[in-house]
Amino acid sequence: MDSDRREERTRFVDPVDRVSEILFGLIMAVTIVGALSIATAGRNEVRTVLTAALGCNLAWGLVDAVMYLVRTLTERTRNQTLAEQVVGADTDEAHRLIMATLPEHVAAITGPAELEGMRRRLLASAALQRGLGRDDFLSAAGIFLLVVAATFPVALPFLLTNDTALAMHASRIITLAMLFAAGFTLGRYAGHAHPVRIGLVMLALGAALILAVIALGG
């Protein structure tokens, strides 16, 4: 059970998960803030747009957190079912059951020795955790906070100055910097020889996604 909890926590703190959640929130916030008209926006309109951006990310963060819990519960139930099937099966059938659950790229490099090791660990392990635990809800809360937190760097310039044009430019610069940082983080995590290039690619990709979302009326 403790190993399962560590696995869940490790999966959440995985840089890919963290960066993905931040990018979701960032793109949504930038899309809404981008609807402001620099020429005509007054303080009331700015306040309305910032409130809409925060509200949107609150809603998205909540949905993402709930879906994380649904996914975790589904996977845990599936693993419990597999363990019960393996306990009641002979060796060959157990190997077949385990192989059927592995991703294709993992199954391609998994042989009888690895399958037998998995079978023995399933037989020797204590009962797998059922349902959701405290760590699962903490992870869901973390996902929620990451999505919501991505709103504030984009909104900060509008809170510090009454010059809408200056705030808009500053917000865009912050957005581009965050996109670059996200790509750089992913590049380092993947072991890329030149993470700066990945940062630049993410910057360009993120900017293109934002433009596409705006163009589609998002």
C-alpha positions as CSV (number, residue, x, y, z in Angstrom):
1,M,0.0,0.0,0.0
2,D,2.8,2.4,0.9
3,S,4.5,1.6,-2.5
4,D,1.3,2.4,-4.3
5,R,1.0,5.7,-2.5
6,R,4.6,6.6,-3.4
7,E,3.9,5.7,-7.0
8,E,0.9,7.9,-7.1
9,R,2.8,10.8,-5.6
10,T,5.7,10.3,-7.9
11,R,3.4,10.3,-10.9
12,F,1.9,13.6,-9.9
13,V,5.2,15.3,-9.3
14,D,6.4,14.1,-12.6
15,P,7.6,17.2,-14.6
16,V,5.4,16.3,-17.5
17,D,2.3,16.4,-15.3
18,R,3.3,19.6,-13.7
19,V,4.1,21.4,-16.9
20,S,1.0,20.1,-18.6
21,E,-1.3,21.5,-15.9
22,I,0.4,24.8,-15.8
23,L,0.2,25.1,-19.6
24,F,-3.5,24.3,-19.6
25,G,-4.1,27.1,-17.2
26,L,-1.8,29.5,-18.9
27,I,-3.3,29.0,-22.3
28,M,-6.8,29.5,-21.0
29,A,-5.9,32.6,-19.1
30,V,-4.0,34.2,-22.0
31,T,-6.9,33.4,-24.4
32,I,-9.4,35.2,-22.2
33,V,-7.1,38.2,-21.4
34,G,-6.3,38.4,-25.1
35,A,-9.9,39.4,-25.7
36,L,-9.2,42.8,-24.1
37,S,-9.2,45.8,-26.5
38,I,-6.1,47.9,-25.7
39,A,-7.7,51.0,-27.3
40,T,-11.0,50.9,-25.4
41,A,-10.5,48.8,-22.3
42,G,-11.3,50.6,-19.1
43,R,-10.7,49.4,-15.5
44,N,-14.2,47.8,-15.3
45,E,-13.6,45.8,-18.5
46,V,-10.2,44.8,-17.3
47,R,-11.6,43.7,-13.9
48,T,-14.4,41.7,-15.7
49,V,-11.9,39.9,-18.0
50,L,-9.5,39.1,-15.1
51,T,-12.5,37.7,-13.1
52,A,-13.5,35.6,-16.1
53,A,-10.0,34.3,-16.5
54,L,-9.8,33.3,-12.9
55,G,-13.3,31.8,-12.9
56,C,-12.5,29.8,-16.0
57,N,-9.3,28.4,-14.5
58,L,-11.1,27.6,-11.3
59,A,-13.7,25.6,-13.2
60,W,-11.0,23.9,-15.4
61,G,-8.9,23.1,-12.3
62,L,-11.9,21.5,-10.6
63,V,-12.7,19.4,-13.6
64,D,-9.1,18.3,-14.0
65,A,-8.8,17.4,-10.3
66,V,-12.0,15.4,-10.4
67,M,-10.9,13.5,-13.6
68,Y,-7.6,12.7,-11.9
69,L,-9.5,11.1,-9.1
70,V,-11.7,9.2,-11.5
71,R,-8.7,8.0,-13.5
72,T,-6.9,6.9,-10.3
73,L,-9.8,5.0,-9.0
74,T,-10.4,3.3,-12.4
75,E,-6.7,2.3,-12.6
76,R,-6.6,1.0,-9.1
77,T,-9.8,-1.0,-9.5
78,R,-8.4,-2.5,-12.8
79,N,-5.1,-3.4,-11.0
80,Q,-7.1,-5.1,-8.1
81,T,-9.1,-7.1,-10.7
82,L,-5.9,-8.2,-12.4
83,A,-4.3,-9.3,-9.1
84,E,-7.4,-11.4,-8.2
85,Q,-7.3,-13.0,-11.7
86,V,-3.6,-13.8,-11.4
87,V,-4.0,-15.4,-8.0
88,G,-6.6,-17.8,-9.4
89,A,-4.7,-18.6,-12.6
90,D,-1.9,-21.0,-13.5
91,T,1.5,-19.6,-14.6
92,D,0.9,-19.5,-18.3
93,E,-2.5,-17.9,-17.9
94,A,-1.2,-15.4,-15.4
95,H,1.6,-14.4,-17.8
96,R,-1.0,-13.9,-20.6
97,L,-3.1,-11.7,-18.3
98,I,-0.2,-9.6,-17.3
99,M,1.1,-9.2,-20.8
100,A,-2.4,-8.0,-22.0
101,T,-2.3,-5.1,-19.6
102,L,1.2,-3.8,-20.6
103,P,1.6,-0.9,-23.1
104,E,2.8,-2.1,-26.5
105,H,6.3,-0.6,-26.1
106,V,6.7,-2.3,-22.7
107,A,5.3,-5.6,-23.9
108,A,7.7,-5.7,-26.8
109,I,10.7,-5.8,-24.5
110,T,9.1,-8.0,-21.8
111,G,10.0,-11.7,-21.7
112,P,9.1,-14.7,-19.6
113,A,11.5,-13.8,-16.8
114,E,10.0,-10.3,-16.3
115,L,6.5,-11.7,-16.5
116,E,7.2,-14.3,-13.9
117,G,8.7,-11.6,-11.6
118,M,5.5,-9.6,-11.9
119,R,3.4,-12.6,-11.2
120,R,5.4,-13.5,-8.1
121,R,5.2,-9.9,-6.8
122,L,1.4,-9.9,-7.3
123,L,1.1,-13.2,-5.4
124,A,3.4,-12.1,-2.6
125,S,2.1,-8.6,-2.2
126,A,-0.5,-7.6,0.4
127,A,-4.0,-6.7,-0.7
128,L,-3.9,-3.8,-3.1
129,Q,-5.3,-0.5,-2.0
130,R,-9.0,-0.1,-2.8
131,G,-10.7,3.2,-3.3
132,L,-9.1,6.6,-2.9
133,G,-6.8,7.7,0.0
134,R,-5.5,10.9,1.5
135,D,-2.6,11.2,-0.9
136,D,-4.9,10.9,-3.9
137,F,-7.0,13.9,-2.7
138,L,-3.8,15.9,-2.0
139,S,-2.6,15.2,-5.5
140,A,-6.0,16.3,-6.9
141,A,-5.7,19.5,-4.8
142,G,-2.3,20.1,-6.2
143,I,-3.5,19.7,-9.8
144,F,-6.3,22.2,-9.0
145,L,-3.8,24.7,-7.6
146,L,-1.4,24.4,-10.5
147,V,-4.1,25.3,-13.0
148,V,-5.4,28.2,-11.0
149,A,-1.9,29.5,-10.2
150,A,-1.2,29.8,-13.9
151,T,-3.7,32.6,-14.0
152,F,-1.8,35.0,-11.7
153,P,1.4,35.7,-13.7
154,V,-0.7,36.6,-16.7
155,A,-3.0,38.8,-14.6
156,L,-0.3,40.4,-12.4
157,P,0.6,43.3,-14.8
158,F,-3.0,44.4,-14.9
159,L,-3.0,44.6,-11.2
160,L,0.2,46.7,-11.0
161,T,-0.6,49.4,-13.6
162,N,-3.5,51.3,-15.0
163,D,-1.9,51.4,-18.4
164,T,-3.7,48.6,-20.3
165,A,-1.3,48.7,-23.2
166,L,1.7,48.3,-21.0
167,A,0.0,45.6,-18.9
168,M,-0.9,43.7,-22.1
169,H,2.7,43.8,-23.4
170,A,4.1,42.7,-20.0
171,S,1.5,39.9,-19.8
172,R,2.6,38.6,-23.2
173,I,6.2,38.7,-22.3
174,I,5.5,36.8,-19.1
175,T,3.5,34.2,-21.1
176,L,6.3,33.7,-23.6
177,A,8.8,33.3,-20.7
178,M,6.6,30.7,-19.0
179,L,6.2,28.8,-22.3
180,F,10.0,28.8,-22.7
181,A,10.5,27.7,-19.1
182,A,8.0,24.9,-19.6
183,G,9.8,23.6,-22.7
184,F,13.2,23.9,-21.1
185,T,12.0,21.9,-18.1
186,L,10.6,19.1,-20.4
187,G,13.8,19.1,-22.4
188,R,15.9,18.6,-19.3
189,Y,13.6,15.9,-18.0
190,A,13.8,14.1,-21.3
191,G,17.6,14.3,-21.3
192,H,17.7,16.3,-24.4
193,A,21.2,17.6,-25.3
194,H,19.9,21.1,-25.9
195,P,17.0,21.9,-23.6
196,V,17.1,25.5,-24.8
197,R,16.0,24.4,-28.2
198,I,13.0,22.5,-26.7
199,G,12.2,25.7,-24.8
200,L,12.1,27.7,-28.0
201,V,10.0,25.0,-29.7
202,M,7.5,25.1,-26.8
203,L,7.5,28.9,-27.0
204,A,6.6,28.8,-30.7
205,L,4.1,25.9,-30.2
206,G,2.4,27.6,-27.3
207,A,2.1,30.9,-29.1
208,A,0.6,29.0,-32.1
209,L,-1.9,27.2,-29.9
210,I,-3.0,30.5,-28.2
211,L,-3.5,32.1,-31.6
212,A,-5.4,29.0,-32.8
213,V,-7.7,29.1,-29.7
214,I,-8.4,32.8,-30.1
215,A,-9.1,32.3,-33.8
216,L,-11.5,29.5,-33.1
217,G,-13.4,31.7,-30.6
218,G,-12.1,29.9,-27.5
